[in-house]
Amino acid sequence: MWQTDYESNMNASREAGKIEGKKEGKIEGKKEGKIEGKKEGKKEGKIEMARDLLALGVPAETIQKASGLTNEEIRKLRSSN
């Protein structure tokens, strides 16, 4: 009898642990997703700014300093306009 209770409690504990682990995983995934989304948004903002500056005739070196984009990224933007 006690063995059955023990096994039942162990199974319940394992199941509770799985549920808690899934909750923690979802929370961590959401945090990582928000961080990644912010990074992508910042990058897109820099690219948009660089496009606007290129359209105004601002030198690539100045755009690089202002945006943090690489020369290669700016060159690609220039060729896509």
Long-range contacts (C-beta under 8 A, 24 or more apart in sequence): 47-73, 47-77, 50-74, 50-77, 51-77, 51-81, 54-78, 54-81, 55-81
